[in-house]
Amino acid sequence: MKKDKKSMLKKLFIELLTEEDEETQDQPKIEEIDPATKKFIEERIQAFDDIQKQLIQVNDMLKAAKKDTIEKYKIKPNKAILYPTDLIKDYFKDIIKVLKS
């Protein structure tokens, strides 16, 4: 069950990163807009691509940190905090709030 949920979340994550935004297909072509506005819009849209790439990088880093944490706790079980997971979770909560507003 846990593996199925993890698999479903991974598929959803990949879909969110790769799906086309259907709403933008009916928008005016950027070529029809003045150059300064066109540049602004292109940069804003590119920012989403940059963020998506960063999310993939963060996902890879989280996997590595988890593996490292497991290995270090196997060697020396203690209550040391190796990575600030609580802080990371709080950041993600903030990001979700911003995106929902």
N, C-alpha and C positions, 0 to 999 in steps of 0.2 A: 504494500500500500504506500509506504513512504517513498519507495523508488518510483512508483507511478506518479505520485504528486510531484516529485523532483523532475521527472521527465516532462510532465505537462507544463511545469513552470519554465523549464528550459525552452520548450517549443514556443511558448507564449513570448518569452523574452526575445527569441530569434525572430518571430513574426513581427513584433513591435519594432525591431531594429531594421527590418527589411521591407515593410509594407509601404506602398505608395499612398500618399494622402489624396484620397479621391476628391475632396473638396477643392483642392488647388487646381484640378484639371479644368474647371470652368472659369477660373480667374482670368483677367485680361493678360495678354502676353506681356512679358517684361519689356520687350522691344518698344511697346507703345507708350512707355512711361519715360519721363525726363531722366537724363543720365545720372543725376545725383540720387534720385529716388531709386532708380534701377540698381545702382551700386549698393545702396543701403539694404534693399530687399535681398539682393544676392548674398550679401554678408550675413543677414539674419538667417536666411535659409541654410547657408553653409554652416552656420553655428550649430544647427541641429545635427548635421552630418558629423561635425567635430565631436559633439557630445556623445553621439552614438558610438563613435570609435573609442572615446574615452571609457564608455561603459563596458565595452568589450575588454579593454585593457584592465579596468578595475576588476572585472569578473575573473580574469586570469590571475591577477594579483591576489584576490581573495582565496582562490583555490590554492595557490602556492603558500599563502600565510596559514591557511587551515592545515595543510600538510605539514608545514614546519612546526606549527603548534602541537599537533598530535605527536610528532617525533620527539620534540623537546619534553613534553609531558611524560612520554614513555620512559625517557632517560632519567628525568628528575621530576617526579610528581610533586607539585607544589601549587601555591595559590598565586604565583607570579602572573601578571598580565603581560603577555608578549606583544599583542596587537590591540589597539584601542577599539574593540568591536562595539562597545556601547556608544562611543562617540561616532563611529561610522554609521551605526543604525540611526542615531539622532540626525545626522546629516541627510540620510536618505528620507527620513520622515519629513524634514524641512523641504527637500526637493519635491516630494510628492505633494505637499501642501501648496507650494508655489505653482506647480503645474495644474492643480485642480482649481486654483482661483482664477 
